[in-house]
Amino acid sequence: MKTRYIIVFFLLGSLTATSQQVIRTTVSSAGGSETVAVGEQEYTVQQTIGQQSVIGTYATESITARQGFIQPPIRVRGIIEEDTDLDAVVYPNPFESSVRIKFNEEISGPLSVVLYDMQGRLVYDKAYEPAGEIEVQLDFLSKAAYVLLVSSENKQLKANLLKN
């Protein structure tokens, strides 16, 4: 019982010494949160067990990336209201040696065609001139499933492909 009082006293002392106030709670299978009242003031103590990675924050003008179990609240800085889906048809699927991509909208900027295998490895990356339809030669690929990513300017298309 004495040990518990010493730990609580130490935690409360360190919270008041740094003048920090935690205003949110976290519940997880690897830790938890507890709100402790001292006089008129309430403190939230958070702890995690088994943190196996580096923790911290990296920020630039346009993005903030955080890593670790206990994360601060997310702030939404803006919502993209424009349509970012590229309207196109990919055929045939499944394919044997090549696929065709027919665009149902005008393409004004260069096209980027990227293909990943199911383990996330890049297996194809090529730039194409703007066109209404392109053919992508993929006869060098093994029979497997792939993820196709086609992008032009601020729009993109994602499709799953299967090679026979």
FIGU-162259 format. One record per residue (C-alpha): x, y, z; residue in three letters; residue number from 1. Coordinates in pm, 1 decimal. Each point is the difference from the previous one (the first is absolute). Example, Ala and Ser with C-alpha at 12.3 -4.5 7.8 and 13.67 -1.06 7.14 Angstrom:
FIGU-162259
<r><east>1230.0</east><north>-450.0</north><up>780.0</up><code>ALA</code><pos>1</pos></r>
<r><east>137.0</east><north>344.0</north><up>-66.0</up><code>SER</code><pos>2</pos></r>
END
This chain:
FIGU-162259
<r><east>0.0</east><north>0.0</north><up>0.0</up><code>MET</code><pos>1</pos></r>
<r><east>289.8</east><north>230.8</north><up>79.6</up><code>LYS</code><pos>2</pos></r>
<r><east>146.0</east><north>-62.0</north><up>-344.2</up><code>THR</code><pos>3</pos></r>
<r><east>-323.9</east><north>105.9</north><up>-166.7</up><code>ARG</code><pos>4</pos></r>
<r><east>-4.9</east><north>330.7</north><up>192.7</up><code>TYR</code><pos>5</pos></r>
<r><east>363.3</east><north>64.8</north><up>-89.5</up><code>ILE</code><pos>6</pos></r>
<r><east>-68.3</east><north>-60.6</north><up>-371.0</up><code>ILE</code><pos>7</pos></r>
<r><east>-309.4</east><north>224.2</north><up>0.1</up><code>VAL</code><pos>8</pos></r>
<r><east>188.8</east><north>270.5</north><up>191.3</up><code>PHE</code><pos>9</pos></r>
<r><east>289.3</east><north>-22.1</north><up>-249.1</up><code>PHE</code><pos>10</pos></r>
<r><east>-233.5</east><north>21.0</north><up>-300.9</up><code>LEU</code><pos>11</pos></r>
<r><east>-192.4</east><north>294.3</north><up>144.1</up><code>LEU</code><pos>12</pos></r>
<r><east>320.5</east><north>175.3</north><up>97.4</up><code>GLY</code><pos>13</pos></r>
<r><east>144.8</east><north>-38.6</north><up>-350.2</up><code>SER</code><pos>14</pos></r>
<r><east>-323.4</east><north>128.1</north><up>-157.1</up><code>LEU</code><pos>15</pos></r>
<r><east>-8.6</east><north>313.0</north><up>212.9</up><code>THR</code><pos>16</pos></r>
<r><east>374.6</east><north>57.3</north><up>-36.5</up><code>ALA</code><pos>17</pos></r>
<r><east>-25.0</east><north>22.6</north><up>-380.6</up><code>THR</code><pos>18</pos></r>
<r><east>-327.9</east><north>196.6</north><up>10.5</up><code>SER</code><pos>19</pos></r>
<r><east>-155.7</east><north>-220.9</north><up>-266.2</up><code>GLN</code><pos>20</pos></r>
<r><east>-367.0</east><north>-79.9</north><up>-15.6</up><code>GLN</code><pos>21</pos></r>
<r><east>-119.5</east><north>-301.1</north><up>-197.4</up><code>VAL</code><pos>22</pos></r>
<r><east>-355.8</east><north>51.3</north><up>-126.2</up><code>ILE</code><pos>23</pos></r>
<r><east>-85.5</east><north>-327.7</north><up>-169.3</up><code>ARG</code><pos>24</pos></r>
<r><east>-2.6</east><north>-370.5</north><up>82.6</up><code>THR</code><pos>25</pos></r>
<r><east>103.9</east><north>-316.4</north><up>-173.5</up><code>THR</code><pos>26</pos></r>
<r><east>-115.5</east><north>-357.4</north><up>50.6</up><code>VAL</code><pos>27</pos></r>
<r><east>193.3</east><north>-278.4</north><up>-169.4</up><code>SER</code><pos>28</pos></r>
<r><east>102.0</east><north>-359.3</north><up>53.7</up><code>SER</code><pos>29</pos></r>
<r><east>356.6</east><north>118.8</north><up>56.3</up><code>ALA</code><pos>30</pos></r>
<r><east>-58.8</east><north>265.6</north><up>265.6</up><code>GLY</code><pos>31</pos></r>
<r><east>-260.6</east><north>240.6</north><up>122.4</up><code>GLY</code><pos>32</pos></r>
<r><east>-93.7</east><north>332.5</north><up>153.2</up><code>SER</code><pos>33</pos></r>
<r><east>-101.6</east><north>110.6</north><up>345.2</up><code>GLU</code><pos>34</pos></r>
<r><east>-135.5</east><north>335.0</north><up>114.1</up><code>THR</code><pos>35</pos></r>
<r><east>127.7</east><north>107.6</north><up>341.7</up><code>VAL</code><pos>36</pos></r>
<r><east>-143.0</east><north>295.7</north><up>196.5</up><code>ALA</code><pos>37</pos></r>
<r><east>231.5</east><north>201.4</north><up>222.8</up><code>VAL</code><pos>38</pos></r>
<r><east>-187.7</east><north>276.6</north><up>176.9</up><code>GLY</code><pos>39</pos></r>
<r><east>-185.1</east><north>199.1</north><up>-265.9</up><code>GLU</code><pos>40</pos></r>
<r><east>224.2</east><north>-121.6</north><up>-285.1</up><code>GLN</code><pos>41</pos></r>
<r><east>-48.0</east><north>-321.9</north><up>-203.8</up><code>GLU</code><pos>42</pos></r>
<r><east>286.7</east><north>-177.4</north><up>-175.2</up><code>TYR</code><pos>43</pos></r>
<r><east>-11.5</east><north>-277.3</north><up>-256.3</up><code>THR</code><pos>44</pos></r>
<r><east>282.2</east><north>-253.0</north><up>22.5</up><code>VAL</code><pos>45</pos></r>
<r><east>61.9</east><north>-208.7</north><up>-312.1</up><code>GLN</code><pos>46</pos></r>
<r><east>223.1</east><north>-302.5</north><up>-28.5</up><code>GLN</code><pos>47</pos></r>
<r><east>84.8</east><north>-259.1</north><up>-261.6</up><code>THR</code><pos>48</pos></r>
<r><east>155.9</east><north>-340.2</north><up>36.7</up><code>ILE</code><pos>49</pos></r>
<r><east>223.0</east><north>-159.0</north><up>-260.3</up><code>GLY</code><pos>50</pos></r>
<r><east>75.5</east><north>299.6</north><up>-224.3</up><code>GLN</code><pos>51</pos></r>
<r><east>223.4</east><north>-163.2</north><up>-263.0</up><code>GLN</code><pos>52</pos></r>
<r><east>68.2</east><north>292.9</north><up>-230.6</up><code>SER</code><pos>53</pos></r>
<r><east>139.0</east><north>348.1</north><up>-6.1</up><code>VAL</code><pos>54</pos></r>
<r><east>-242.8</east><north>266.7</north><up>116.6</up><code>ILE</code><pos>55</pos></r>
<r><east>-9.9</east><north>363.5</north><up>-99.0</up><code>GLY</code><pos>56</pos></r>
<r><east>-132.0</east><north>269.3</north><up>-230.0</up><code>THR</code><pos>57</pos></r>
<r><east>130.2</east><north>131.9</north><up>-332.7</up><code>TYR</code><pos>58</pos></r>
<r><east>-157.7</east><north>315.0</north><up>-142.5</up><code>ALA</code><pos>59</pos></r>
<r><east>34.9</east><north>215.1</north><up>-311.2</up><code>THR</code><pos>60</pos></r>
<r><east>-216.4</east><north>288.7</north><up>-121.0</up><code>GLU</code><pos>61</pos></r>
<r><east>-252.7</east><north>-230.6</north><up>-167.0</up><code>SER</code><pos>62</pos></r>
<r><east>11.9</east><north>-327.8</north><up>195.2</up><code>ILE</code><pos>63</pos></r>
<r><east>46.8</east><north>-134.8</north><up>351.8</up><code>THR</code><pos>64</pos></r>
<r><east>92.5</east><north>-367.0</north><up>47.9</up><code>ALA</code><pos>65</pos></r>
<r><east>-16.1</east><north>-169.0</north><up>340.0</up><code>ARG</code><pos>66</pos></r>
<r><east>104.8</east><north>-345.0</north><up>113.5</up><code>GLN</code><pos>67</pos></r>
<r><east>-73.6</east><north>-182.4</north><up>323.7</up><code>GLY</code><pos>68</pos></r>
<r><east>-288.8</east><north>-153.7</north><up>193.3</up><code>PHE</code><pos>69</pos></r>
<r><east>-135.3</east><north>317.0</north><up>159.9</up><code>ILE</code><pos>70</pos></r>
<r><east>-90.1</east><north>257.0</north><up>-262.6</up><code>GLN</code><pos>71</pos></r>
<r><east>-137.2</east><north>350.4</north><up>41.5</up><code>PRO</code><pos>72</pos></r>
<r><east>-339.5</east><north>83.3</north><up>-151.4</up><code>PRO</code><pos>73</pos></r>
<r><east>-13.5</east><north>33.9</north><up>-378.7</up><code>ILE</code><pos>74</pos></r>
<r><east>-50.8</east><north>348.2</north><up>-141.7</up><code>ARG</code><pos>75</pos></r>
<r><east>-165.3</east><north>35.9</north><up>-339.7</up><code>VAL</code><pos>76</pos></r>
<r><east>157.7</east><north>290.6</north><up>-185.0</up><code>ARG</code><pos>77</pos></r>
<r><east>-208.0</east><north>-21.3</north><up>-314.9</up><code>GLY</code><pos>78</pos></r>
<r><east>-218.5</east><north>-217.9</north><up>-215.3</up><code>ILE</code><pos>79</pos></r>
<r><east>69.5</east><north>-69.0</north><up>-365.9</up><code>ILE</code><pos>80</pos></r>
<r><east>-331.8</east><north>55.8</north><up>-171.5</up><code>GLU</code><pos>81</pos></r>
<r><east>108.0</east><north>-63.1</north><up>-357.8</up><code>GLU</code><pos>82</pos></r>
<r><east>-34.1</east><north>-340.0</north><up>-164.4</up><code>ASP</code><pos>83</pos></r>
<r><east>334.1</east><north>-184.2</north><up>5.2</up><code>THR</code><pos>84</pos></r>
<r><east>-118.0</east><north>-322.9</north><up>-167.6</up><code>ASP</code><pos>85</pos></r>
<r><east>130.1</east><north>-60.0</north><up>-351.1</up><code>LEU</code><pos>86</pos></r>
<r><east>-288.6</east><north>-130.1</north><up>-213.0</up><code>ASP</code><pos>87</pos></r>
<r><east>138.0</east><north>-291.3</north><up>-202.5</up><code>ALA</code><pos>88</pos></r>
<r><east>-57.1</east><north>-364.9</north><up>-89.0</up><code>VAL</code><pos>89</pos></r>
<r><east>278.7</east><north>-259.8</north><up>26.8</up><code>VAL</code><pos>90</pos></r>
<r><east>-43.7</east><north>-310.1</north><up>-218.0</up><code>TYR</code><pos>91</pos></r>
<r><east>37.6</east><north>-294.5</north><up>-40.3</up><code>PRO</code><pos>92</pos></r>
<r><east>13.6</east><north>-115.4</north><up>355.6</up><code>ASN</code><pos>93</pos></r>
<r><east>128.1</east><north>-268.8</north><up>47.9</up><code>PRO</code><pos>94</pos></r>
<r><east>264.2</east><north>67.5</north><up>-268.9</up><code>PHE</code><pos>95</pos></r>
<r><east>268.5</east><north>-206.6</north><up>-173.1</up><code>GLU</code><pos>96</pos></r>
<r><east>259.9</east><north>241.6</north><up>-137.8</up><code>SER</code><pos>97</pos></r>
<r><east>-136.1</east><north>355.7</north><up>5.4</up><code>SER</code><pos>98</pos></r>
<r><east>-280.4</east><north>218.2</north><up>129.7</up><code>VAL</code><pos>99</pos></r>
<r><east>-169.7</east><north>294.5</north><up>-164.1</up><code>ARG</code><pos>100</pos></r>
<r><east>-110.5</east><north>305.5</north><up>191.5</up><code>ILE</code><pos>101</pos></r>
<r><east>-277.8</east><north>201.4</north><up>-163.6</up><code>LYS</code><pos>102</pos></r>
<r><east>-64.2</east><north>342.0</north><up>152.2</up><code>PHE</code><pos>103</pos></r>
<r><east>-354.9</east><north>133.1</north><up>17.1</up><code>ASN</code><pos>104</pos></r>
<r><east>121.7</east><north>356.6</north><up>49.7</up><code>GLU</code><pos>105</pos></r>
<r><east>251.8</east><north>226.1</north><up>-168.9</up><code>GLU</code><pos>106</pos></r>
<r><east>355.7</east><north>-51.3</north><up>121.6</up><code>ILE</code><pos>107</pos></r>
<r><east>204.0</east><north>319.2</north><up>-21.3</up><code>SER</code><pos>108</pos></r>
<r><east>311.1</east><north>-84.8</north><up>203.3</up><code>GLY</code><pos>109</pos></r>
<r><east>250.9</east><north>-285.4</north><up>-16.7</up><code>PRO</code><pos>110</pos></r>
<r><east>-115.3</east><north>-342.7</north><up>117.6</up><code>LEU</code><pos>111</pos></r>
<r><east>181.2</east><north>-206.6</north><up>259.8</up><code>SER</code><pos>112</pos></r>
<r><east>-63.9</east><north>-375.9</north><up>1.0</up><code>VAL</code><pos>113</pos></r>
<r><east>131.7</east><north>-189.6</north><up>302.5</up><code>VAL</code><pos>114</pos></r>
<r><east>-52.0</east><north>-367.8</north><up>83.3</up><code>LEU</code><pos>115</pos></r>
<r><east>64.1</east><north>-168.9</north><up>335.5</up><code>TYR</code><pos>116</pos></r>
<r><east>-2.6</east><north>-367.9</north><up>89.3</up><code>ASP</code><pos>117</pos></r>
<r><east>-202.4</east><north>-115.2</north><up>301.2</up><code>MET</code><pos>118</pos></r>
<r><east>302.6</east><north>36.6</north><up>228.1</up><code>GLN</code><pos>119</pos></r>
<r><east>19.2</east><north>370.3</north><up>-83.8</up><code>GLY</code><pos>120</pos></r>
<r><east>304.9</east><north>-22.1</north><up>-224.2</up><code>ARG</code><pos>121</pos></r>
<r><east>15.8</east><north>229.8</north><up>-301.5</up><code>LEU</code><pos>122</pos></r>
<r><east>5.1</east><north>-213.5</north><up>-316.0</up><code>VAL</code><pos>123</pos></r>
<r><east>-82.3</east><north>258.0</north><up>-270.3</up><code>TYR</code><pos>124</pos></r>
<r><east>32.1</east><north>377.6</north><up>-22.4</up><code>ASP</code><pos>125</pos></r>
<r><east>-33.9</east><north>191.6</north><up>-325.7</up><code>LYS</code><pos>126</pos></r>
<r><east>-111.1</east><north>344.9</north><up>-115.0</up><code>ALA</code><pos>127</pos></r>
<r><east>-227.7</east><north>39.6</north><up>-303.9</up><code>TYR</code><pos>128</pos></r>
<r><east>-102.9</east><north>299.7</north><up>-209.7</up><code>GLU</code><pos>129</pos></r>
<r><east>-364.5</east><north>113.2</north><up>39.8</up><code>PRO</code><pos>130</pos></r>
<r><east>-230.9</east><north>-218.0</north><up>-209.6</up><code>ALA</code><pos>131</pos></r>
<r><east>-356.8</east><north>-127.9</north><up>-7.9</up><code>GLY</code><pos>132</pos></r>
<r><east>118.9</east><north>-360.7</north><up>24.8</up><code>GLU</code><pos>133</pos></r>
<r><east>333.7</east><north>-165.9</north><up>75.7</up><code>ILE</code><pos>134</pos></r>
<r><east>128.5</east><north>-355.9</north><up>-12.3</up><code>GLU</code><pos>135</pos></r>
<r><east>230.6</east><north>-119.7</north><up>276.7</up><code>VAL</code><pos>136</pos></r>
<r><east>222.3</east><north>-297.9</north><up>-87.7</up><code>GLN</code><pos>137</pos></r>
<r><east>33.8</east><north>-230.8</north><up>300.6</up><code>LEU</code><pos>138</pos></r>
<r><east>105.2</east><north>-329.5</north><up>-160.2</up><code>ASP</code><pos>139</pos></r>
<r><east>313.2</east><north>-18.8</north><up>221.2</up><code>PHE</code><pos>140</pos></r>
<r><east>-210.0</east><north>-44.8</north><up>316.5</up><code>LEU</code><pos>141</pos></r>
<r><east>-66.0</east><north>-330.7</north><up>177.1</up><code>SER</code><pos>142</pos></r>
<r><east>-352.4</east><north>-133.8</north><up>43.1</up><code>LYS</code><pos>143</pos></r>
<r><east>-120.7</east><north>181.8</north><up>310.3</up><code>ALA</code><pos>144</pos></r>
<r><east>-217.6</east><north>280.6</north><up>133.7</up><code>ALA</code><pos>145</pos></r>
<r><east>115.1</east><north>361.5</north><up>-31.0</up><code>TYR</code><pos>146</pos></r>
<r><east>-112.0</east><north>350.8</north><up>97.3</up><code>VAL</code><pos>147</pos></r>
<r><east>-7.5</east><north>258.3</north><up>-279.5</up><code>LEU</code><pos>148</pos></r>
<r><east>27.8</east><north>371.9</north><up>75.0</up><code>LEU</code><pos>149</pos></r>
<r><east>-56.2</east><north>243.8</north><up>-287.9</up><code>VAL</code><pos>150</pos></r>
<r><east>33.6</east><north>371.9</north><up>71.4</up><code>SER</code><pos>151</pos></r>
<r><east>-15.4</east><north>321.9</north><up>-196.6</up><code>SER</code><pos>152</pos></r>
<r><east>34.3</east><north>341.7</north><up>162.5</up><code>GLU</code><pos>153</pos></r>
<r><east>-211.9</east><north>-16.6</north><up>318.8</up><code>ASN</code><pos>154</pos></r>
<r><east>-214.5</east><north>-300.8</north><up>-98.8</up><code>LYS</code><pos>155</pos></r>
<r><east>65.4</east><north>-371.4</north><up>35.0</up><code>GLN</code><pos>156</pos></r>
<r><east>-146.3</east><north>-343.0</north><up>-66.7</up><code>LEU</code><pos>157</pos></r>
<r><east>67.7</east><north>-313.1</north><up>204.7</up><code>LYS</code><pos>158</pos></r>
<r><east>-85.0</east><north>-346.3</north><up>-130.5</up><code>ALA</code><pos>159</pos></r>
<r><east>77.8</east><north>-358.6</north><up>90.5</up><code>ASN</code><pos>160</pos></r>
<r><east>134.1</east><north>-207.2</north><up>-290.4</up><code>LEU</code><pos>161</pos></r>
<r><east>42.4</east><north>-373.6</north><up>-43.2</up><code>LEU</code><pos>162</pos></r>
<r><east>247.7</east><north>-149.0</north><up>-246.8</up><code>LYS</code><pos>163</pos></r>
<r><east>-86.0</east><north>-340.8</north><up>-148.2</up><code>ASN</code><pos>164</pos></r>
END
